[in-house]
């Protein structure tokens, strides 16, 4: 049974979110949209995931950016 039918992130993990955002925007634009070092200083998917998994406020910003642009990213 699906417990979160209205959650736009249900079934999408953080790695997918970060990978799709980076592919769509690139780290330069991500760093301008969300000012966090994991997007601006020597960025990589792995370092971003490590930071976002332990930093709830930053993860929420990334998730909100994904939700806002999901229609463009997933086409």
C-alpha positions in Angstrom: 0.0 0.0 0.0 1.3 3.5 -0.9 1.6 5.6 2.2 2.5 8.9 0.5 0.4 9.2 -2.7 0.7 13.0 -2.8 4.4 13.2 -2.0 6.1 14.4 -5.2 9.4 12.9 -4.1 7.9 9.5 -3.2 10.0 6.7 -4.8 12.8 9.1 -5.8 16.1 8.8 -3.9 18.5 11.7 -3.2 21.1 10.3 -5.6 18.5 10.5 -8.4 17.5 14.0 -7.5 21.1 15.3 -7.4 22.1 13.5 -10.5 19.2 14.8 -12.5 19.6 18.3 -11.2 23.3 18.3 -12.1 22.6 16.9 -15.6 19.9 19.6 -16.2 21.5 22.6 -14.6 25.2 21.8 -14.1 27.0 22.5 -10.9 27.6 26.2 -11.8 23.9 27.0 -11.9 23.1 24.8 -8.9 25.7 26.7 -6.9 24.0 30.0 -7.9 20.5 28.7 -7.1 21.5 27.1 -3.8 24.6 28.6 -2.2 26.2 25.6 -0.6 29.9 24.6 -0.9 29.2 21.1 -2.2 27.9 22.7 -5.4 30.6 25.5 -5.7 33.9 24.1 -4.4 35.2 21.1 -6.3 31.7 19.7 -6.7 30.9 16.1 -7.4 27.8 13.9 -7.0 29.4 11.9 -4.2 30.5 14.9 -2.1 27.1 16.5 -2.6 25.3 13.4 -1.4 27.5 13.1 1.6 26.8 16.7 2.6 23.1 16.7 1.8 22.5 13.4 3.8 23.8 15.1 7.0 22.4 18.6 6.4 18.6 18.7 6.5 18.1 22.4 5.6 20.3 22.0 2.5 18.6 18.8 1.4 15.2 20.5 1.7 16.4 23.3 -0.6 17.7 20.8 -3.2 14.4 18.8 -3.0 12.3 22.0 -3.4 14.4 23.0 -6.5 13.8 19.5 -7.9 10.1 19.6 -7.3 9.9 23.1 -8.8 11.7 22.0 -12.0 10.7 18.3 -12.2 8.5 18.9 -15.3 11.5 20.4 -17.2 14.0 17.7 -15.9 11.8 14.6 -16.5 10.2 16.2 -19.6 
